[in-house]
Amino acid sequence: MDLTAERVRRALEAVIDPELMLNVVELGLIRDVIVSDTHVQVHMTLTFPGCPYGPEIYDRVLTEMKSVADGREAVLDMVWQPPWDPRSDASDEVKAELGIWD
């Protein structure tokens, strides 16, 4: 099976933010997924830069990336701009779960 950005995103749905108990993809913490012949690169943010679960989430995302990388190098980049905003970044299901209504 060819590795695609969508397949990587599906794998990353297994990573749960321990504080919010929601997955990082639906939360909108995964900004971008780039798959090339040699790399799987993910740009990820956190709910805020000082998140105490940041290192744990980072490690779990990297582990999931490596599990589907199919021999490619897994590169995980933290990005802080724009800051995470659940009103624009989270899925509709997560917004409802968090009590965010448009």
C-alpha positions as CSV (number, residue, x, y, z in Angstrom):
1,M,0.0,0.0,0.0
2,D,1.4,3.4,-0.9
3,L,2.0,5.8,1.9
4,T,-0.1,8.9,1.7
5,A,-0.6,11.9,3.9
6,E,-4.1,10.6,4.7
7,R,-2.7,7.3,5.8
8,V,-0.3,9.1,8.2
9,R,-3.2,11.2,9.5
10,R,-5.3,8.1,10.2
11,A,-2.4,6.6,12.1
12,L,-2.0,9.8,14.1
13,E,-5.7,9.6,15.2
14,A,-4.4,7.0,17.7
15,V,-2.6,9.7,19.6
16,I,-4.8,11.1,22.4
17,D,-4.2,14.4,24.2
18,P,-4.1,13.1,27.8
19,E,-5.6,16.3,29.1
20,L,-8.5,16.7,26.7
21,M,-8.9,13.0,26.0
22,L,-9.3,13.7,22.2
23,N,-7.1,12.8,19.3
24,V,-4.5,15.2,18.0
25,V,-5.9,15.1,14.4
26,E,-9.4,16.0,15.4
27,L,-8.1,18.7,17.8
28,G,-6.3,20.3,14.8
29,L,-2.9,19.9,16.3
30,I,-1.5,18.3,13.1
31,R,-0.9,21.2,10.8
32,D,0.6,19.5,7.8
33,V,1.7,16.0,6.6
34,I,4.2,15.7,3.8
35,V,5.2,12.4,2.3
36,S,8.1,12.0,0.0
37,D,10.2,9.1,-1.3
38,T,12.6,9.6,1.6
39,H,10.7,11.4,4.4
40,V,7.5,11.6,6.3
41,Q,7.3,15.1,7.8
42,V,4.6,16.3,10.1
43,H,4.2,19.9,11.3
44,M,2.5,19.8,14.7
45,T,1.4,22.3,17.3
46,L,0.1,22.0,20.9
47,T,-2.9,23.6,22.6
48,F,-0.3,26.0,24.1
49,P,3.5,26.2,24.1
50,G,3.8,25.3,27.8
51,C,1.5,22.3,27.6
52,P,2.8,19.8,30.3
53,Y,1.9,16.9,28.1
54,G,3.8,18.3,25.1
55,P,6.8,15.9,25.4
56,E,4.5,12.9,25.8
57,I,2.3,13.9,22.8
58,Y,5.5,14.6,20.7
59,D,6.9,11.1,21.5
60,R,3.6,9.4,20.7
61,V,3.2,11.2,17.4
62,L,6.8,10.4,16.4
63,T,6.2,6.7,17.3
64,E,3.1,6.6,15.1
65,M,4.9,8.3,12.3
66,K,7.7,5.7,12.4
67,S,5.2,2.9,12.5
68,V,3.8,3.8,9.1
69,A,6.9,5.4,7.5
70,D,7.7,2.3,5.5
71,G,11.5,2.9,5.6
72,R,11.3,6.7,5.3
73,E,12.8,9.0,7.8
74,A,10.2,10.4,10.2
75,V,10.6,14.2,10.8
76,L,8.4,15.9,13.4
77,D,8.5,19.7,13.5
78,M,6.8,21.8,16.2
79,V,5.2,25.0,14.9
80,W,3.7,27.8,17.0
81,Q,2.3,30.1,14.3
82,P,-0.5,30.5,14.1
83,P,-1.3,29.6,17.7
84,W,-3.8,26.8,18.1
85,D,-7.4,28.0,18.2
86,P,-10.1,25.4,18.7
87,R,-12.7,27.6,17.0
88,S,-10.9,27.4,13.7
89,D,-8.6,24.3,14.1
90,A,-10.7,21.6,15.7
91,S,-13.2,19.4,13.9
92,D,-16.9,20.1,14.4
93,E,-17.2,17.0,16.6
94,V,-14.4,18.2,18.9
95,K,-16.0,21.7,19.0
96,A,-19.2,20.2,20.2
97,E,-17.3,18.0,22.7
98,L,-15.6,21.1,24.1
99,G,-18.8,23.2,24.1
100,I,-17.7,25.6,21.4
101,W,-20.7,26.8,19.3
102,D,-20.4,29.1,16.4
